[in-house]
């Protein structure tokens, strides 16, 4: 199971659960009709109908993504734009 998407773009994600890891990550996505939820233990839905860049995902938090163009990268790389 990948921890990040391949840098350099927003791949289309049909369904993926990105497990929590021990470092911060940045999330970005293109507006659409997909779904994204993130959190630790209980996950909370996020708005997927707006272009969104650079949302901080704390360590050990996971994110579930379906049917959207999405990017997740380590915060240190700062390439979520």
BALOBA-1460 file (C-alpha; in Angstrom, 3 decimals):
// residues 81
<rec num="1" residu="x" x="0.000" y="0.000" z="0.000"/>
<rec num="2" residu="x" x="1.559" y="3.338" z="-0.979"/>
<rec num="3" residu="x" x="2.159" y="6.100" z="1.547"/>
<rec num="4" residu="x" x="2.237" y="8.851" z="-1.112"/>
<rec num="5" residu="x" x="1.309" y="9.451" z="-4.730"/>
<rec num="6" residu="x" x="3.995" y="9.801" z="-7.375"/>
<rec num="7" residu="x" x="5.236" y="13.392" z="-7.344"/>
<rec num="8" residu="x" x="4.576" y="15.707" z="-10.256"/>
<rec num="9" residu="x" x="0.860" y="15.430" z="-10.766"/>
<rec num="10" residu="x" x="-2.592" y="14.558" z="-9.558"/>
<rec num="11" residu="x" x="-3.251" y="10.930" z="-10.450"/>
<rec num="12" residu="x" x="-6.850" y="9.758" z="-10.639"/>
<rec num="13" residu="x" x="-7.605" y="7.619" z="-7.585"/>
<rec num="14" residu="x" x="-10.502" y="5.200" z="-7.939"/>
<rec num="15" residu="x" x="-10.143" y="4.069" z="-4.309"/>
<rec num="16" residu="x" x="-7.168" y="4.157" z="-1.928"/>
<rec num="17" residu="x" x="-6.624" y="4.065" z="1.815"/>
<rec num="18" residu="x" x="-3.357" y="5.853" z="2.666"/>
<rec num="19" residu="x" x="-2.341" y="4.537" z="6.082"/>
<rec num="20" residu="x" x="-0.957" y="6.748" z="8.833"/>
<rec num="21" residu="x" x="2.823" y="7.204" z="8.921"/>
<rec num="22" residu="x" x="5.185" y="8.829" z="11.426"/>
<rec num="23" residu="x" x="5.594" y="12.143" z="9.578"/>
<rec num="24" residu="x" x="3.448" y="15.017" z="8.280"/>
<rec num="25" residu="x" x="2.117" y="14.926" z="4.723"/>
<rec num="26" residu="x" x="0.453" y="17.511" z="2.500"/>
<rec num="27" residu="x" x="-2.773" y="16.750" z="0.645"/>
<rec num="28" residu="x" x="-4.036" y="18.422" z="-2.516"/>
<rec num="29" residu="x" x="-6.924" y="17.581" z="-4.835"/>
<rec num="30" residu="x" x="-8.891" y="18.790" z="-7.825"/>
<rec num="31" residu="x" x="-12.544" y="19.728" z="-7.391"/>
<rec num="32" residu="x" x="-14.949" y="16.979" z="-8.328"/>
<rec num="33" residu="x" x="-17.614" y="14.585" z="-7.110"/>
<rec num="34" residu="x" x="-15.297" y="12.145" z="-5.346"/>
<rec num="35" residu="x" x="-14.884" y="11.564" z="-1.632"/>
<rec num="36" residu="x" x="-12.066" y="12.195" z="0.805"/>
<rec num="37" residu="x" x="-11.993" y="11.489" z="4.535"/>
<rec num="38" residu="x" x="-9.088" y="11.856" z="6.936"/>
<rec num="39" residu="x" x="-8.279" y="11.404" z="10.592"/>
<rec num="40" residu="x" x="-6.927" y="9.085" z="13.239"/>
<rec num="41" residu="x" x="-9.293" y="6.305" z="14.208"/>
<rec num="42" residu="x" x="-12.529" y="8.012" z="13.172"/>
<rec num="43" residu="x" x="-12.195" y="9.735" z="9.795"/>
<rec num="44" residu="x" x="-14.015" y="12.948" z="8.914"/>
<rec num="45" residu="x" x="-15.252" y="13.798" z="5.415"/>
<rec num="46" residu="x" x="-13.639" y="16.764" z="3.667"/>
<rec num="47" residu="x" x="-15.062" y="18.988" z="0.925"/>
<rec num="48" residu="x" x="-14.155" y="17.525" z="-2.440"/>
<rec num="49" residu="x" x="-16.050" y="20.060" z="-4.563"/>
<rec num="50" residu="x" x="-13.284" y="22.705" z="-4.312"/>
<rec num="51" residu="x" x="-9.706" y="22.720" z="-5.647"/>
<rec num="52" residu="x" x="-7.626" y="22.308" z="-2.502"/>
<rec num="53" residu="x" x="-3.862" y="22.581" z="-1.976"/>
<rec num="54" residu="x" x="-1.510" y="21.952" z="0.926"/>
<rec num="55" residu="x" x="-3.822" y="20.540" z="3.615"/>
<rec num="56" residu="x" x="-1.654" y="19.283" z="6.480"/>
<rec num="57" residu="x" x="-2.152" y="15.645" z="7.470"/>
<rec num="58" residu="x" x="-0.601" y="15.094" z="10.939"/>
<rec num="59" residu="x" x="1.558" y="12.059" z="11.724"/>
<rec num="60" residu="x" x="-0.321" y="8.771" z="12.139"/>
<rec num="61" residu="x" x="-3.470" y="10.132" z="10.486"/>
<rec num="62" residu="x" x="-4.837" y="8.239" z="7.516"/>
<rec num="63" residu="x" x="-6.790" y="9.392" z="4.485"/>
<rec num="64" residu="x" x="-9.324" y="7.512" z="2.355"/>
<rec num="65" residu="x" x="-9.837" y="8.776" z="-1.199"/>
<rec num="66" residu="x" x="-12.239" y="7.680" z="-3.919"/>
<rec num="67" residu="x" x="-12.987" y="8.851" z="-7.446"/>
<rec num="68" residu="x" x="-10.900" y="12.026" z="-7.564"/>
<rec num="69" residu="x" x="-7.634" y="13.555" z="-8.743"/>
<rec num="70" residu="x" x="-5.487" y="13.581" z="-5.622"/>
<rec num="71" residu="x" x="-1.931" y="14.096" z="-4.415"/>
<rec num="72" residu="x" x="-0.280" y="13.237" z="-1.086"/>
<rec num="73" residu="x" x="3.387" y="14.038" z="-0.480"/>
<rec num="74" residu="x" x="5.716" y="14.318" z="2.534"/>
<rec num="75" residu="x" x="5.622" y="17.826" z="4.004"/>
<rec num="76" residu="x" x="9.409" y="18.116" z="3.727"/>
<rec num="77" residu="x" x="9.246" y="17.876" z="-0.091"/>
<rec num="78" residu="x" x="6.728" y="20.769" z="-0.142"/>
<rec num="79" residu="x" x="5.473" y="19.754" z="-3.590"/>
<rec num="80" residu="x" x="1.741" y="19.736" z="-2.945"/>
<rec num="81" residu="x" x="1.104" y="22.810" z="-5.125"/>
